[in-house]
Amino acid sequence: QVQLAESGGGLVQAGGSLKLSCAASGRTFWPFAMGWFRQAPGKEREYVAAIFGSSSTDYADSVKGRFTISRDNAKNTVYLQMNSLKPKDTAVYYCGEKRRGGSVTWAPEYDYWGQGTQVTVSS
């Protein structure tokens, strides 16, 4: 059973940076994609970024140019570097694993999820 564990969340002022990590265990092969999503109170889970295939990346328009997704295969870990944070980035951030090909932006297509890490950006 794959387990994902996010870390790195916290409270930061607007304009600041945070780096989230998602460590995976229990897998025997690298999945097709790893993605980051976020969910603010009262809102649906929202796509943020994904890394897939050989190392292709994709970002939601709202974070493009500010966030960077990367991975370390040897550590089975995916990262999300978040710069120039804004109050609207406040949410619980989740990492997900998608084992097969297809859309990387659609949350229901992900097979495993972590427990989430809170990111709060103050103005």
C-alpha positions in Angstrom: 0.0 0.0 0.0 1.4 3.4 -1.0 1.6 6.0 1.6 2.2 9.7 1.0 3.3 12.1 3.7 3.4 15.9 3.1 5.4 18.3 5.2 6.7 21.8 5.1 3.6 23.8 5.5 3.3 26.7 7.9 2.5 30.4 8.4 4.2 32.9 6.1 3.8 36.5 5.2 2.7 37.6 1.8 5.6 37.6 -0.6 7.4 34.9 1.3 8.4 31.3 0.4 7.7 27.8 1.5 8.9 24.4 0.2 6.6 21.5 0.6 7.7 17.9 0.5 5.8 14.7 -0.3 7.6 11.5 0.7 6.3 8.2 -0.7 6.6 4.7 0.8 5.3 1.3 -0.1 5.8 1.6 -3.8 7.9 -0.5 -6.1 7.9 1.7 -9.2 7.7 5.4 -10.0 4.1 6.3 -11.0 3.0 8.1 -14.1 2.5 11.3 -12.2 2.7 13.1 -8.9 0.6 16.1 -8.4 -0.1 18.8 -5.9 -3.6 20.0 -5.2 -5.0 22.4 -2.6 -8.3 22.9 -0.8 -9.4 26.1 0.9 -12.3 26.0 3.4 -15.6 25.7 1.6 -14.0 25.1 -1.7 -13.4 22.1 -3.9 -9.9 20.6 -4.2 -8.0 22.6 -6.8 -5.2 21.5 -9.1 -1.8 23.2 -8.5 1.0 21.4 -10.3 2.1 18.0 -11.5 5.3 16.2 -12.6 4.8 13.3 -15.0 6.5 11.1 -17.5 10.2 11.5 -17.8 10.0 14.9 -15.9 7.4 17.0 -17.6 5.8 19.6 -15.5 2.5 21.4 -15.6 1.1 24.2 -13.5 -2.2 25.9 -12.9 -2.4 29.4 -14.3 -2.8 30.8 -10.8 0.7 29.6 -9.7 2.6 29.6 -13.0 5.9 31.5 -12.5 5.7 31.4 -8.7 5.6 27.7 -7.9 8.0 24.9 -9.0 7.5 21.2 -8.8 10.4 18.8 -8.8 11.2 15.3 -7.7 14.1 13.2 -6.3 13.7 9.7 -7.5 16.3 8.3 -5.1 14.4 9.7 -2.1 10.9 8.9 -3.5 10.0 12.5 -2.8 8.3 15.3 -4.7 8.7 19.0 -3.8 6.7 22.1 -4.4 8.7 25.3 -4.1 6.3 28.2 -3.5 7.6 31.7 -4.0 5.9 35.1 -3.9 3.1 33.7 -1.8 -0.3 35.5 -1.7 -3.1 35.3 0.8 -5.2 33.5 -1.8 -2.7 30.6 -1.7 -3.9 29.8 1.8 -5.2 26.2 1.8 -4.4 22.7 2.8 -2.0 21.3 0.3 -2.2 17.6 -0.7 0.0 15.5 -2.8 -1.4 12.7 -5.0 -0.1 9.8 -6.9 -1.5 8.8 -10.3 -0.4 5.4 -11.5 -1.6 5.5 -15.1 -1.6 8.0 -17.9 -4.3 10.5 -18.6 -5.1 13.9 -17.3 -2.9 15.1 -14.5 -5.2 18.0 -13.5 -8.3 15.9 -12.5 -8.2 14.9 -8.8 -10.5 11.9 -9.2 -8.0 10.2 -11.4 -5.4 10.1 -8.7 -5.0 6.8 -6.8 -3.4 7.8 -3.5 -3.4 10.9 -1.4 -1.5 12.2 1.6 -3.0 13.7 4.7 -2.3 17.3 3.7 -0.3 20.1 5.1 -1.7 23.6 6.0 -0.3 26.6 4.3 -1.4 30.0 5.6 -0.3 33.3 4.0 -0.9 36.4 6.0 -1.4 39.8 4.4 
